[in-house]
């Protein structure tokens, strides 16, 4: 499940993961504006993308 190197073309959005551990995400926000507190501003859901590892697509 995890990758130690980013897929080609996805280097900017890559999060290194360890296949032996569970993956958890944290969102840190500095200086939130009123839109955050009133829930007028939302973030998109995290999506799993298909990757090719050793010729096999996951």
N, C-alpha and C positions, 0 to 999 in steps of 0.2 A: 504493500500500500504506500509506503513512503519513498521519497526520492531524496538523494543527497546532492544531485546536480539538477539545475533547471532544464526544462525542455527547451529546445532551440526556438527562439522567438518569444519566449515567455519569461525571460530573465528578470524583467522589471516587476512582475507579479508573483514571483516564485517564493514560496514559504518552505524552507527545508523541514522535512519530517523524518522521523525514525520509525521504520516498519515494526520495530519491537515494542513501540509505545502507542498509547491512544493519542489522538489528535484533539486538542482543545483550542478554542480561539478566544482572544480577549480583544475588546475594543476600547481604546483609550482616546478620550476626547479632551482637548485643552481649550478652555475658554468657550464653552458652548453658548450659543445664542438662544434667544427665546423660542425659535422654531424647534429646537431639540426638546425643550421641556413641554411644549404644547403638542409635541408629536406631529407637527406639520412637516418636519423633515425626517425622512426615513432612509435607511441604507438598504441596498439590495441584498437578497439572500446570498449566502455563499453557495457556489455551485461546483460540483466535482466535474473536471474536464477529462476527456479521454487522453491517455498518454500511451506512447509506444515504448515498451521496455523490452529490449532484446528481440524485437520483431513481433512481440505479442501485444495486442491492444487491450488495455484495461479500462 
